[in-house]
Amino acid sequence: MSEAGQTDKSKAYRVLARKYRPADFTALVGQEPMVQTLTNAFSSGRIAQAWMLTGVRGVGKTTTARILARALNYKTPDIDRPSVELTVLGEHCQSIMEGRHVDVIEMDAASHTGIDDIRDIIDRVRYAPVSARYKVYIIDEVHMLSTQAFNGLLKTLEEPPPHVKFIFATTEIRKVPITVLSRCQRFDLRRIDAGKLVGHLRNIAGQEGISVEDDALAMVARAAEGSARDSLSILDQAIAHGGGTVTTEAVRAMLGLADRARVVDLFENIMKGDIAAALGELRAQYDTGADPVAVLNDLAEFTHLVTRLRFVPSAADDASLSEDERKRGVEFAQTLSVRVLSRAWQMLLKGIPEVQSSNRPVSAAEMVLIRLAHAADLPTLDEALKSLGDAPAQPSGAPRNGGMPAGGNGGAGASAVSQARMPVSNGGGQAMRLVESAPVPTAFVAPTPAPEPVVDAVPVRTIAELANLAEANREMAFKVLIRRAVRPVRIEPGHIECSLTSDAPRTFLNDLTVKLKAWTGRHWMVSLSKEEGGPTLAEIEATKREVALTDAKADPTVAAILARFPGAKIIDVRLPTTLDSPDIDTDTELPPDPGVDNDDDDQF
């Protein structure tokens, strides 16, 4: 290869995420607890046989796995033992960090999911490493392995050869079987704090000789959502977008974000109830390229910030906040009530998915803002009641509504209407109109009657009474379901706990709740129990009928009749009706046996 070709190859561009990938534990950003644990483990010689690294994308799982493999095989002319102090490049370090060491095997479980891939690992772990101290298997996205692959790995993972170490990485820790997790030492890599990301990005920009505005770095850190790799990718894109200089406007345009100061203005307009100004601000941001969904997301984020500042004033020290957000957020936190902020948060959470799924996102976003501004106008229920209670009492004979007498609209029975302006405490300074019905004289207030105890007009104490209640309401099909499907566990006033037979409809419990409300005039709670429950009414009756048939056959008179008339048999037993046995439904009869002569002479 020519010298020019070699020069061009050496100067080939590497993205920032690869160029500034940490090579030792000191360069990891935001993972201090894990580093401290590993440092103590290595210094005391308590090195695990397998590690499980979990966290969101881009927090450094694969990078940590390579650094850990490097620490396990660390060897220099002066140090020949596992060590986390990797200040000097060791014998195996460079090839391990580049992913080309023969004894450090990296496998992507997303493309090697089967038992055959794991069986290959199991066959190879028996052999000693070629040159390093340990043979290290790094399996990325381990949750993608099949159930058979996990099961095949268990025994080797529990008792690996002394020269083998396993390092697993996953973003879906819940999909990893507990049997695998119990054999690993687990580390949860945290999302990186936005303030630390800003410092990390500023340091890299300085090394690259790139001029970057602080607000632009804050935008990049927020967009990365705690991922170092994502933040470097966005910064790379912003450098290319700005031609070597990263400005706030360039990043905002690139990401389709709204101006944070304008988002605060929008929030203020909404809290004042100024719908026209809020809609105008939204349109202005949309015209400059802001995505309506991004505007609402930023609005929700600022609402959360204001609420948090109300309880945690130190949150204003976050390095990712702009000066406008920090200063004005504190002011809003001191003036707005938690109820108003919570209501705005809930409405935004509901409105954002509506805008995302709408064919007209700008119009949908405007409707969300209208609802928000209108809600900011209204007091909460307790504020309205308190204002009514604090209103000064009028003389009993004084007319209301500016002196207009009751019935002034032409009807003697027409109610007088009064309009009162009510201030909203800490709710944006707006008011609402209250419409009152005919005035009640203040000289006399009728005492509130004490609530009477609820008494069931139709008591339900047993399943038999429940079936009889269904029959009384002409619900014969539902009565049959109750008799055949319900196994009682506990029956109390307003509450039935039961288990069901396998042939019960899926909607039976809900249907029973609705029907009980209609039948008894009160609310019932019908719950499914894990207990087996008692027998159904149909099973009770079948048992008693079998006993009755057996007793009938044993009766001397019946036996004599059966002997006198060859071919005769007992086909039915009529159980006596007893008022004190509510568990037996005496109206239900078994159908006659087909093919049997039912003459009166042969029936017993």
C-alpha positions in Angstrom: 0.0 0.0 0.0 1.3 3.5 -0.8 2.2 5.9 1.9 -0.6 8.2 0.8 -3.1 5.3 1.2 -1.7 4.5 4.6 -2.1 8.2 5.7 -5.6 8.3 4.4 -6.5 5.1 6.4 -4.9 6.4 9.6 -6.9 9.6 9.3 -10.2 7.8 8.7 -13.0 9.5 10.7 -14.2 7.7 13.8 -17.5 8.7 15.3 -17.2 10.3 18.8 -19.0 7.4 20.5 -16.1 5.1 19.4 -13.3 7.5 19.6 -14.0 8.4 23.2 -15.1 5.0 24.4 -13.8 4.5 28.0 -10.8 2.2 28.2 -10.7 1.8 32.0 -13.0 2.2 35.0 -11.9 5.8 35.7 -13.3 6.9 32.4 -16.8 5.4 33.0 -19.4 8.2 33.5 -22.0 8.0 36.2 -21.3 4.3 37.3 -19.4 5.0 40.5 -21.2 2.4 42.7 -20.4 -0.5 40.3 -16.8 0.6 40.1 -16.4 0.8 43.8 -17.9 -2.7 44.2 -15.6 -4.2 41.6 -12.6 -2.4 43.1 -13.3 -3.9 46.5 -13.9 -7.4 45.0 -10.6 -7.4 43.1 -8.6 -6.1 46.0 -9.9 -8.8 48.3 -9.7 -11.6 45.7 -13.5 -12.2 45.8 -13.8 -12.3 42.0 -17.2 -13.7 40.8 -17.5 -16.3 38.1 -20.2 -14.5 36.2 -21.6 -11.0 36.0 -24.9 -9.7 34.7 -24.8 -6.1 33.4 -28.2 -4.4 32.8 -29.4 -0.9 31.9 -30.8 1.2 29.1 -29.1 1.5 25.8 -25.9 3.5 25.7 -25.0 3.5 29.4 -21.9 1.4 28.8 -22.8 -2.3 29.3 -20.6 -3.7 26.5 -17.8 -1.2 27.3 -17.9 -2.2 30.9 -17.7 -5.9 29.9 -14.6 -5.3 27.8 -13.0 -3.3 30.6 -13.8 -6.1 33.0 -12.3 -8.6 30.6 -9.2 -6.4 30.5 -9.0 -6.2 34.3 -9.3 -10.0 34.6 -6.4 -10.6 32.2 -4.3 -7.6 33.2 -0.6 -8.2 32.8 2.4 -5.9 32.7 6.1 -6.4 33.4 5.4 -5.3 37.0 1.8 -6.6 37.6 0.7 -10.1 36.8 -2.7 -10.4 38.6 -6.3 -9.3 38.1 -6.5 -5.5 38.8 -8.8 -2.6 38.3 -5.9 -0.2 38.2 -5.4 -0.1 34.5 -3.4 3.1 34.1 -0.7 1.3 32.1 -1.5 -0.5 28.9 -1.1 -4.2 29.6 -0.1 -7.1 27.4 -3.6 -8.0 26.3 -5.4 -4.7 26.8 -5.3 -3.3 23.3 -6.6 -6.4 21.6 -9.4 -6.9 24.2 -10.6 -3.3 23.8 -10.7 -3.7 20.0 -12.6 -6.9 20.3 -10.1 -9.2 18.6 -8.5 -11.2 21.5 -8.6 -14.9 21.0 -9.5 -15.7 24.6 -12.2 -13.0 24.9 -15.1 -14.3 22.9 -18.0 -11.8 22.2 -21.3 -13.2 21.1 -24.5 -11.4 20.2 -27.4 -13.4 21.5 -29.8 -11.7 19.2 -28.2 -13.6 16.3 -27.2 -16.7 18.2 -30.3 -17.7 20.1 -30.4 -21.5 19.8 -29.2 -24.4 21.9 -26.6 -25.2 19.3 -24.7 -21.9 19.9 -24.7 -22.5 23.6 -23.6 -26.2 23.1 -20.6 -24.9 21.2 -19.6 -22.7 24.1 -20.1 -25.6 26.5 -17.8 -27.8 24.4 -15.1 -25.1 24.3 -15.0 -24.1 28.0 -13.1 -27.3 28.8 -10.0 -26.0 27.0 -7.6 -23.6 28.7 -7.0 -20.1 27.3 -4.4 -19.7 24.6 -2.5 -16.7 26.0 -4.5 -14.9 28.6 -5.2 -15.7 32.3 -8.9 -16.3 31.8 -11.1 -17.3 28.9 -13.9 -14.7 29.0 -17.3 -15.1 27.3 -19.2 -11.8 26.7 -22.8 -12.5 25.6 -24.6 -9.3 24.7 -28.5 -9.0 24.7 -28.6 -12.3 26.6 -32.3 -12.1 27.1 -32.7 -13.1 23.4 -31.5 -16.6 24.1 -34.2 -19.3 23.8 -35.4 -21.3 26.8 -33.5 -24.4 25.7 -30.3 -22.3 25.4 -30.7 -20.9 28.9 -31.3 -24.4 30.3 -28.3 -25.7 28.5 -26.1 -23.0 30.0 -27.2 -23.5 33.6 -24.9 -26.3 34.7 -21.8 -24.7 33.1 -22.7 -21.3 34.6 -23.1 -22.8 38.1 -19.8 -24.7 38.0 -17.5 -23.3 35.3 -13.9 -24.3 35.0 -11.6 -22.1 37.0 -10.1 -20.5 33.9 -13.5 -19.3 32.5 -15.5 -16.2 33.3 -18.9 -15.1 31.9 -20.1 -11.6 31.4 -23.7 -11.0 30.3 -25.3 -7.8 29.1 -29.0 -7.1 28.6 -31.5 -4.2 28.3 -34.4 -6.5 29.3 -33.5 -8.0 32.7 -37.1 -9.2 33.3 -36.8 -11.6 30.4 -33.7 -13.4 31.9 -34.8 -16.5 33.9 -34.3 -16.2 37.6 -32.2 -19.4 37.5 -29.6 -17.6 35.4 -29.8 -14.4 37.5 -29.2 -16.3 40.7 -25.9 -17.6 39.3 -24.5 -14.2 38.4 -23.4 -11.1 40.2 -25.7 -8.4 39.0 -24.9 -4.7 38.3 -27.6 -2.2 37.3 -25.9 0.5 35.2 -27.7 3.8 35.9 -28.9 6.4 33.5 -26.3 9.1 33.4 -27.4 12.3 35.1 -27.9 15.2 32.7 -25.5 17.4 34.6 -22.7 14.8 34.3 -23.5 14.3 30.6 -23.2 18.1 30.0 -19.7 18.0 31.7 -18.7 15.0 29.7 -19.8 16.6 26.4 -18.1 19.8 27.2 -14.8 18.0 27.8 -15.1 16.1 24.5 -15.9 19.3 22.6 -12.9 20.9 24.1 -10.7 18.0 23.0 -12.1 18.2 19.5 -11.6 22.0 19.4 -15.4 22.6 18.8 -17.1 25.7 20.0 -20.4 24.7 21.8 -23.0 26.9 23.6 -24.0 25.8 27.1 -27.7 25.7 26.2 -27.0 23.5 23.2 -25.2 21.0 25.4 -28.1 21.0 27.8 -30.5 20.3 24.9 -28.3 17.4 23.7 -28.1 15.9 27.3 -31.9 16.1 27.7 -32.5 14.5 24.3 -30.1 11.6 25.2 -32.2 10.6 28.2 -29.3 9.4 30.2 -27.4 7.5 27.4 -23.8 8.5 26.9 -23.7 6.9 23.4 -26.9 8.7 22.3 -25.5 12.0 23.6 -22.3 11.6 21.6 -24.2 10.6 18.5 -26.4 13.7 18.8 -23.3 15.9 19.4 -21.7 14.4 16.3 -24.7 15.2 14.2 -24.9 18.7 15.7 -21.2 19.4 14.8 -21.9 18.3 11.2 -25.1 20.4 11.1 -23.4 23.5 12.4 -20.2 23.2 10.3 -17.9 22.8 13.3 -19.8 25.1 15.6 -22.7 23.9 17.8 -25.2 26.6 18.5 -28.5 26.5 20.5 -30.6 27.4 17.4 -28.9 24.8 15.3 -29.5 22.0 17.8 -33.1 23.1 18.3 -33.7 23.1 14.6 -32.0 19.8 14.2 -34.0 18.0 16.9 -37.3 19.8 16.2 -37.4 21.2 19.7 -39.2 24.3 20.9 -37.3 27.2 22.5 -37.2 26.5 26.2 -37.9 30.1 27.0 -40.9 30.1 24.7 -42.2 26.9 26.4 -42.1 28.8 29.7 -44.0 31.7 28.0 -46.5 29.1 26.8 -46.9 27.7 30.3 -47.4 31.2 31.7 -50.2 32.0 29.2 -51.9 28.7 30.0 -51.8 29.3 33.8 -53.3 32.8 33.2 -56.1 31.3 31.2 -55.1 33.4 28.2 -56.2 31.0 25.4 -55.6 33.4 22.5 -52.0 34.1 23.6 -51.3 30.3 24.2 -52.6 29.4 20.7 -50.6 32.2 19.1 -47.5 31.0 20.9 -48.0 27.4 19.8 -48.5 28.5 16.1 -45.4 30.7 16.3 -43.3 27.8 17.5 -44.8 25.4 14.9 -44.0 27.9 12.2 -40.3 27.9 13.2 -40.2 24.1 12.9 -41.1 22.8 16.3 -43.0 19.5 16.4 -46.4 19.9 18.3 -45.7 16.7 20.2 -42.3 18.0 21.2 -43.9 21.2 22.4 -46.3 19.4 24.6 -43.6 17.1 25.9 -41.5 20.1 26.9 -44.6 21.7 28.5 -45.1 18.5 30.5 -41.5 18.4 31.5 -41.6 22.0 32.7 -44.8 21.3 34.6 -43.0 18.5 36.4 -40.0 20.8 37.0 -42.2 23.4 38.7 -44.0 20.8 40.8 -40.6 19.3 41.8 -39.2 22.8 42.7 -42.1 23.3 45.0 -40.8 20.4 47.2 -37.1 20.2 46.3 -35.8 23.7 45.8 -32.3 22.3 45.2 -33.5 20.9 41.8 -32.9 24.4 40.4 -29.2 23.6 40.5 -29.5 21.1 37.7 -26.8 21.9 35.1 -29.2 20.9 32.2 -31.6 23.7 33.0 -31.6 27.0 31.2 -31.5 30.3 33.1 -35.2 31.0 32.2 -36.3 27.6 33.4 -34.4 27.9 36.6 -35.5 31.4 37.5 -39.1 31.4 36.3 -39.6 27.8 37.4 -38.9 28.9 41.0 -41.4 31.8 40.7 -44.1 29.5 39.4 -43.4 27.0 42.2 -44.0 29.7 44.8 -47.3 30.9 43.3 -49.1 27.9 41.8 -50.9 25.3 43.9 -50.1 21.6 43.7 -53.7 20.9 42.7 -53.4 23.1 39.6 -50.0 21.6 38.6 -51.3 18.1 39.1 -54.3 18.7 37.0 -52.2 20.2 34.2 -49.8 17.2 34.4 -52.7 14.7 34.1 -54.3 16.6 31.2 -51.0 16.7 29.3 -50.3 13.0 29.9 -53.7 12.3 28.3 -53.4 14.9 25.5 -49.9 13.9 24.2 -51.0 10.5 22.9 -54.0 12.2 21.3 -51.7 14.5 19.3 -49.3 11.6 18.4 -52.1 9.6 16.9 -54.0 12.5 15.2 -53.9 13.2 11.5 -53.9 16.9 12.3 -51.4 17.2 15.2 -51.4 21.0 15.3 -55.2 21.1 15.7 -55.1 18.4 18.3 -52.4 20.2 20.2 -54.4 23.4 20.1 -57.4 21.6 21.6 -55.2 20.3 24.4 -54.0 23.8 25.2 -57.6 25.1 25.2 -58.6 22.4 27.7 -55.6 23.3 29.9 -56.3 27.0 29.8 -59.9 26.5 30.6 -59.1 24.1 33.5 -56.6 26.7 34.9 -59.6 29.1 35.1 -61.6 26.8 37.4 -61.2 26.4 41.1 -61.0 22.9 42.5 -64.0 21.5 44.3 -62.8 22.2 47.8 -61.8 25.8 46.8 -65.3 26.3 45.4 -67.0 25.0 48.5 -64.7 27.1 50.8 -65.5 30.2 48.8 -69.2 29.6 49.1 -68.8 29.0 52.9 -66.9 32.3 53.2 -69.5 34.3 51.3 -71.2 36.9 53.6 -74.8 36.1 54.5 -77.6 38.3 53.2 -80.6 39.4 55.1 -83.5 37.0 54.7 -85.7 39.5 53.0 -83.1 41.1 50.8 -83.6 40.3 47.1 -80.6 38.7 45.2 -79.2 39.3 41.7 -79.1 43.0 41.8 -82.5 43.5 43.4 -84.5 41.4 40.8 -87.2 39.6 42.8 -87.7 35.9 42.5 -89.9 35.0 39.7 -89.0 38.2 37.8 -88.8 36.3 34.6 -92.5 35.9 34.4 -93.0 32.7 36.4 -94.0 32.6 40.0 -91.9 29.5 40.5 -88.9 30.7 38.5 -85.6 30.6 40.5 -83.6 33.7 41.1 -80.1 33.6 39.6 -77.1 35.3 41.2 -73.7 35.5 39.7 -70.7 35.7 42.1 -67.1 36.3 41.1 -64.9 33.8 43.0 -61.1 34.2 43.3 -59.1 31.0 42.7 -56.3 30.7 45.3 -53.0 30.3 43.6 -54.7 29.1 40.5 -53.7 31.8 38.0 -55.8 34.7 39.3 -58.9 33.8 37.2 -62.5 33.4 38.4 -65.5 31.3 37.6 -69.2 32.0 37.6 -71.5 30.2 39.9 -75.2 29.8 39.2 -77.4 29.4 42.3 -81.0 28.1 42.5 -83.7 29.8 44.5 -82.2 31.2 47.7 -82.7 29.4 51.0 -83.3 31.7 54.0 -80.2 32.0 56.1 -82.2 32.3 59.3 -83.2 28.7 59.2 -81.0 25.8 58.1 -82.7 22.4 58.1 -80.7 19.8 60.0 -79.1 17.1 57.9 -80.8 13.8 58.8 -78.6 11.1 60.0 -78.0 8.4 57.4 -80.1 5.3 58.1 -78.5 2.0 58.1 -78.7 0.1 54.9 -81.1 -2.9 55.2 -81.6 -5.3 52.3 -85.2 -5.4 51.2 -84.4 -8.9 49.9 -81.8 -10.6 52.1 -79.3 -12.9 50.5 -77.7 -15.2 53.0 -77.2 -18.4 51.0 -76.8 -19.4 47.4 -80.2 -20.9 47.5 -81.7 -17.5 48.4 -79.7 -16.0 45.5 -81.2 -18.6 43.1 -84.7 -17.9 44.5 -84.1 -14.2 44.0 -83.2 -14.8 40.3 -86.4 -16.8 39.9 -88.5 -14.1 41.6 -87.1 -11.7 39.0 -87.9 -14.1 36.1 -84.3 -14.7 35.4 -84.7 -18.5 34.9 -81.6 -18.9 32.7 -79.5 -17.0 35.3 -81.0 -19.1 38.1 -79.8 -22.3 36.3 -76.2 -20.8 36.0 -76.2 -19.9 39.8 -77.3 -23.5 40.7 -74.7 -25.1 38.4 -71.7 -22.8 38.5 -71.4 -21.1 41.9 -69.4 -22.7 44.7 -69.9 -20.4 47.8 -67.0 -19.4 50.0 -68.4 -16.5 52.0 -71.7 -14.5 51.8 -72.1 -11.3 53.7 -74.4 -8.3 53.2 -73.2 -6.6 50.1 -70.4 -9.1 49.4 -70.3 -12.5 47.8 -67.0 -14.4 47.6 -67.2 -17.6 45.6 -65.4 -19.9 43.1 -66.8 -21.0 39.8 -67.0 -24.3 37.9 -65.1 -24.6 34.6 -68.3 -24.2 32.5 -69.2 -20.8 34.0 -69.2 -17.9 31.5 -66.3 -15.4 31.7 -68.7 -12.5 32.3 -70.6 -14.3 35.0 -69.3 -12.4 38.0 -69.8 -9.0 36.3 -73.3 -10.0 35.2 -74.1 -11.1 38.7 -72.9 -7.8 40.2 -75.2 -5.8 37.8 -78.2 -8.0 38.4 -77.8 -7.9 42.2 -77.8 -4.1 42.0 -81.0 -4.2 40.0 -82.7 -6.8 42.2 -81.8 -5.5 45.7 -81.3 -1.7 45.0 -77.8 -1.7 46.5 -74.2 -2.1 45.4 -72.7 -5.6 45.7 -69.1 -6.7 45.4 -68.8 -10.2 43.9 -65.3 -11.5 44.0 -63.6 -14.7 42.8 -61.9 -16.7 45.6 -58.8 -18.9 45.3 -60.4 -21.3 47.7 -62.3 -24.3 46.3 -65.6 -23.3 47.9 -68.6 -25.5 48.8 -70.6 -27.7 46.5 -73.0 -26.1 44.0 -76.8 -26.3 44.5 -77.0 -28.8 41.7 -74.3 -31.0 43.3 -76.1 -30.9 46.7 -79.4 -31.9 45.1 -77.8 -34.7 43.1 -76.2 -36.1 46.2 -79.5 -36.0 48.2 -81.3 -37.6 45.3 -78.8 -40.4 45.1 -79.2 -41.0 48.8 -83.0 -41.0 48.4 -82.8 -43.5 45.5 -80.6 -45.7 47.6 -82.9 -45.5 50.6 -85.9 -46.2 48.3 -84.3 -49.3 47.0 -83.6 -50.5 50.5 -87.2 -50.0 51.6 -88.9 -53.4 52.1 -92.1 -52.3 50.5 -90.4 -50.9 47.4 -88.3 -54.0 47.1 -91.3 -56.2 47.3 -93.1 -54.2 44.5 -90.0 -54.4 42.3 -89.9 -58.1 42.8 -93.6 -58.4 42.1 -93.4 -56.5 38.8 -90.3 -57.7 36.8 -88.8 -54.9 34.7 -90.1 -52.1 36.9 -87.5 -49.7 38.3 -87.3 -46.5 40.2 -87.1 -43.5 37.9 -87.8 -40.6 40.2 -87.9 -39.6 43.9 -90.0 -36.7 44.9 -88.3 -34.9 47.8 -90.6 -33.3 50.3 -90.7 -29.5 50.4 -89.2 -28.2 53.7 -89.3 -24.6 54.6 -86.3 -24.9 56.9 -84.0 -26.2 54.2 -83.2 -23.3 52.0 -80.2 -25.1 50.4 -82.4 -27.5 48.5 -84.4 -26.3 45.4 -87.4 -28.5 45.5 -88.9 -27.2 42.3 -86.3 -28.7 40.1 -87.0 -32.3 38.9 -84.8 -34.7 37.1 -86.0 -35.5 33.6 -87.6 -39.0 33.1 -85.3 -41.7 31.9 -86.0 -42.1 28.1 -87.2 -45.5 26.9 -89.0 -46.3 30.2 -92.7 -46.9 30.3 -94.1 -44.1 32.4 -97.4 -45.7 33.2 -98.7 -44.7 36.6 -98.5 -48.3 37.8 -94.7 -48.4 37.3 -93.7 -45.0 38.8 -92.6 -44.7 42.4 
